[in-house]
Amino acid sequence: MSNRNILIALVILALAAAGGYWLYKNKSNEPIVIKQEGGAESKQAPSELKWTFTSAGEDEASGAPLTKVTLQAGDKTHDLGTYQGSCSEIRASSWELLQNEQEGAICWWAGGGTELGVFEENGKLVVKKGAIEEGTAEGGGFREDFKALLEL
């Protein structure tokens, strides 16, 4: 490959990285409008939901890192529990939000973990916990078994 082709490739990579950074920094903070029964609307801005992940040591049996997860919704903070693995916001990862999921977090360790999601259901925001597992050569992975933890 010639020096000119290498230079062109580097310029393209730099422009792609700059564009990706711009998109990440300028993602919408428009409020999520939730229509309630009777036509009333409530608004919960995504910026009003803030995840916090705090290291909670290590699981003695498996050696997995443990992470305490809290969710701040407006002026209230909710302790959602401690989970195996490293946790991150779904929007800041390669994962995608599920249908009706407004925000979410994934706690992942050794091919599986826990998903914590904020879902819109019947005009309300509900925090749910579900199981996730990556696929294998024999079968696909899953994101399922969601159970409600609390209503915001």
Beta strands, then each sheet from edge to edge (+ up, - down):
strand 1: 32-35
strand 2: 41-44
strand 3: 49-58
strand 4: 65-73
strand 5: 76-84
strand 6: 86-89
strand 7: 101-109
strand 8: 112-121
strand 9: 124-133
strand 10: 142-151
sheet 1: 1+ 2-
sheet 2: 3+ 4- 5+
sheet 3: 6+ 7- 8+ 9- 10+
end
